[in-house]
Amino acid sequence: MSWQVLSVVPVWVLSLAGALVVAFVSPRQDYLEWIAVVLAAAVIATFAIQLAMQRSEGFVVRAMASVGISALMLAAASAVVALAG
C-alpha cells in the first residue's frame, strides 16, 4: 500500500468503530446526535493526520477521500440502524 492510502485508512477505521459503538451503546432517540459527533471526530482526525504528514501534494484528494468515505460509511450505518429499529 502507498503512503496516501495508509494516511486515510485510520480515519475509516475510526468511523467504522464509532458507528458500531454508537449503534450498540447509544439510545435510539440520540443516535443521530452521536453519529454527527463521530463524523466531526473523523474530520478532525483527517486534518490532524494529513497536516502531520507535511506533504502538500494530493492533500485535497486525501482529505476528500478520508471524509467522503467516512460520511458514506456513517450514512450506511444510519440506514441499517433505521431499518433495524
Secondary structure in CASP SS format (residue, H / E / C, confidence):
PFRMAT SS
TARGET T0000
AUTHOR 0000-0000-0000
METHOD secondary structure of the structure
MODEL  1
M C 1.00
S C 1.00
W H 1.00
Q H 1.00
V H 1.00
L H 1.00
S H 1.00
V H 1.00
V H 1.00
P H 1.00
V H 1.00
W H 1.00
V H 1.00
L H 1.00
S H 1.00
L H 1.00
A H 1.00
G H 1.00
A H 1.00
L H 1.00
V H 1.00
V H 1.00
A H 1.00
F H 1.00
V H 1.00
S C 1.00
P C 1.00
R H 1.00
Q H 1.00
D H 1.00
Y H 1.00
L H 1.00
E H 1.00
W H 1.00
I H 1.00
A H 1.00
V H 1.00
V H 1.00
L H 1.00
A H 1.00
A H 1.00
A H 1.00
V H 1.00
I H 1.00
A H 1.00
T H 1.00
F H 1.00
A H 1.00
I H 1.00
Q H 1.00
L H 1.00
A H 1.00
M H 1.00
Q C 1.00
R C 1.00
S C 1.00
E C 1.00
G C 1.00
F H 1.00
V H 1.00
V H 1.00
R H 1.00
A H 1.00
M H 1.00
A H 1.00
S H 1.00
V H 1.00
G H 1.00
I H 1.00
S H 1.00
A H 1.00
L H 1.00
M H 1.00
L H 1.00
A H 1.00
A H 1.00
A H 1.00
S H 1.00
A H 1.00
V H 1.00
V H 1.00
A H 1.00
L H 1.00
A H 1.00
G C 1.00
END
